[in-house]
Amino acid sequence: KAWPASPNGLLLPSDEYQIGNQLCFVTAPVNSDAAGLAFLQGEPPYRSAPANDAPVILHEPMGRFVFTGELIGWDHEPGIITRAAAEFEEAA
């Protein structure tokens, strides 16, 4: 509730949002009705049911992640380009 009344495409697939401490991604376009109500579909599935009236954070959503890989692999090249690769998964 409390969305702007009647616009289409408020959020689009792959947009990020946060509920509680879980980072999620929109899976279907979000449109609101004349009363400012909208239906939000996302993934991954919520680990637990959000509280009633839990805020949906759209501006700079964040998640908690844990390093799961081995050592970070650094790839040094002459000049100013340096690359690194690391593996993370969302923390519960």
Disulfide bonds with the S-S distance in Angstrom:
none
